[in-house]
Amino acid sequence: MPILYYITFISLVITYWTDKILVSKYFRKENGFTSDLSRNVVNMLYYAVVVHIPFGYVMLTEPNILESSKPEGSPSGLDNS
């Protein structure tokens, strides 16, 4: 059996245990979600609605938004006129 199999196995075992220890101990992160965060999001929803309404109005009243032209050489079977 070639020596690279043993080297690969040892490397994978070391990598597995290193990652397991780092993720479980070192990279542990406390939850940053508090009641202040949810309160701020709820307060910002009013501004989101105020900004959303004008953009929706402009998009719905734009006459060219859904307009399309028939390409040249289109098959006659697809002609809707």
N, C-alpha and C positions, 0 to 999 in steps of 0.2 A: 504494500500500500504506500502510495507516495507521501512524502513528508508534508505536502501542502494541505492534505486533509486534516492532519493533526494541528497544524498552525491555524487553519480556518476554524476548527472546532474550539480551540482555546481562545481565539480572538472573539468568536461569537459569545462564548460564555462570559468573558470579561465584559464585553459590551452590554450584554443583557443585565448583568448584576449592577454595573455602573449606572445604566439608565434607570433601573428599578430603584436604586437607592436615591439617585438625584431627584427623580419625579416624586417619590414619596416623602422625602425629607427636605431637600434643598429648595425645590421649586414650588413648595406648597404656598398657596396664596389665600389670604383671607377674603371672604366675600365682601365686596365693596358696596353691595346694594343696601341702602338704608331707606328710611321713610322720607328723608329729604330728597332723594333721587326721584322717587315716585311722585312726590308733591310737585317738584319742579317740572316733570313731564306733563302732569295734568294742567299746570298753569300755562305751559307753552302750547297746549292744544288750541286754546282760543286764538293765538296768533297764527297757527297753522291754518285754521278755518278762514281767517281774515285774508290770508295770502292765497289760499286755494280758490276761493270764490272768483276773484277777478281773472285768474288764469283759466278757469273752467269756462267762464263767460266768453272770453276771447276765443278759446278753442271751439266752442259750440256755435258761435256766430260767424266764424270765418267761412265765407262761401266757397273758397277753393280747397278746403281741407280734404274733402272726399271726391274731388273732381279728378277724373282720369280721362285720358284720350286713348282712342283705339289705335294700336300700332299699325303701321303700314304692312300690307301683305298678310293680314290676319285671315284665317280661314273663314269662308262665308257661313259655315255651320255655326260659328260662335257669334255671329252678328245679331245683336239684340235690337237693332233699329227696324 
